[in-house]
Amino acid sequence: MPKLRNHSGAKKRFSRTATGKYKRRKAGRKHLLTPQSASRRRERRHVGIIESTSPEGKLLDKYLPMK
C-alpha cells in the first residue's frame, strides 16, 4: 500500500474550515486592478467556500486526505 500524501498543488490553494468545508481565494487579485470597477474589486475580496458534499469537495477530500 503506497503512502497517503496530500496533493501539493491543492494544499497550497485550499484550506479546510472547522466544519469540514474548503476555503479558497478567488482569481484576479494580483495585478491589473485599476481598470476594474470598485464593485468588482470588492467582490473579488470575498473568500470562496466549497461544500464537502459537492463534486469539487469530494475531489478535494481525495486530494487532501491528511488535512
ZADRENVEX-72177 format. One record per residue (C-alpha): residue in three letters; residue number from 1; x, y, z. Coordinates in steps of 0.1 Angstrom, whole numbers. Example, Ala and Ser with C-alpha at 12.3 -4.5 7.8 and 13.67 -1.06 7.14 Angstrom:
% residues 2
+------+------+-------+-------+-------+
! resn ! resi !     X !     Y !     Z !
+------+------+-------+-------+-------+
!  ALA !    1 !   123 !   -45 !    78 !
!  SER !    2 !   137 !   -11 !    71 !
+------+------+-------+-------+-------+
This chain:
% residues 67
+------+------+-------+-------+-------+
! resn ! resi !     X !     Y !     Z !
+------+------+-------+-------+-------+
!  MET !    1 !     0 !     0 !     0 !
!  PRO !    2 !    16 !    34 !   -10 !
!  LYS !    3 !    19 !    62 !    14 !
!  LEU !    4 !   -10 !    87 !    17 !
!  ARG !    5 !     1 !   121 !     6 !
!  ASN !    6 !   -16 !   154 !     1 !
!  HIS !    7 !   -17 !   169 !   -34 !
!  SER !    8 !    10 !   196 !   -33 !
!  GLY !    9 !    -9 !   219 !   -56 !
!  ALA !   10 !   -41 !   216 !   -36 !
!  LYS !   11 !   -26 !   221 !    -2 !
!  LYS !   12 !   -12 !   255 !   -14 !
!  ARG !   13 !   -46 !   267 !   -27 !
!  PHE !   14 !   -72 !   253 !    -3 !
!  SER !   15 !   -76 !   251 !    35 !
!  ARG !   16 !  -102 !   232 !    54 !
!  THR !   17 !  -126 !   250 !    79 !
!  ALA !   18 !  -136 !   237 !   112 !
!  THR !   19 !  -169 !   224 !    98 !
!  GLY !   20 !  -151 !   204 !    70 !
!  LYS !   21 !  -157 !   228 !    41 !
!  TYR !   22 !  -129 !   242 !    20 !
!  LYS !   23 !  -118 !   278 !    16 !
!  ARG !   24 !  -102 !   292 !   -15 !
!  ARG !   25 !   -91 !   326 !   -28 !
!  LYS !   26 !  -107 !   339 !   -59 !
!  ALA !   27 !   -87 !   346 !   -90 !
!  GLY !   28 !   -79 !   380 !  -104 !
!  ARG !   29 !   -65 !   398 !   -73 !
!  LYS !   30 !   -28 !   400 !   -81 !
!  HIS !   31 !   -24 !   428 !  -107 !
!  LEU !   32 !   -43 !   449 !  -132 !
!  LEU !   33 !   -68 !   461 !  -106 !
!  THR !   34 !   -71 !   497 !  -117 !
!  PRO !   35 !   -93 !   491 !  -148 !
!  GLN !   36 !  -117 !   470 !  -127 !
!  SER !   37 !  -148 !   487 !  -112 !
!  ALA !   38 !  -150 !   491 !   -74 !
!  SER !   39 !  -178 !   466 !   -71 !
!  ARG !   40 !  -158 !   440 !   -90 !
!  ARG !   41 !  -128 !   446 !   -68 !
!  ARG !   42 !  -150 !   443 !   -37 !
!  GLU !   43 !  -165 !   411 !   -49 !
!  ARG !   44 !  -130 !   396 !   -55 !
!  ARG !   45 !  -121 !   402 !   -19 !
!  HIS !   46 !  -146 !   376 !    -6 !
!  VAL !   47 !  -134 !   340 !     1 !
!  GLY !   48 !  -150 !   312 !   -19 !
!  ILE !   49 !  -164 !   283 !     2 !
!  ILE !   50 !  -167 !   248 !   -13 !
!  GLU !   51 !  -191 !   224 !     4 !
!  SER !   52 !  -175 !   189 !    10 !
!  THR !   53 !  -207 !   173 !    -5 !
!  SER !   54 !  -203 !   190 !   -38 !
!  PRO !   55 !  -183 !   173 !   -66 !
!  GLU !   56 !  -154 !   196 !   -61 !
!  GLY !   57 !  -154 !   190 !   -24 !
!  LYS !   58 !  -153 !   152 !   -29 !
!  LEU !   59 !  -123 !   156 !   -52 !
!  LEU !   60 !  -106 !   178 !   -26 !
!  ASP !   61 !  -113 !   151 !     0 !
!  LYS !   62 !   -93 !   128 !   -22 !
!  TYR !   63 !   -66 !   153 !   -28 !
!  LEU !   64 !   -62 !   163 !     9 !
!  PRO !   65 !   -66 !   132 !    30 !
!  MET !   66 !   -44 !   144 !    59 !
!  LYS !   67 !   -55 !   180 !    61 !
+------+------+-------+-------+-------+
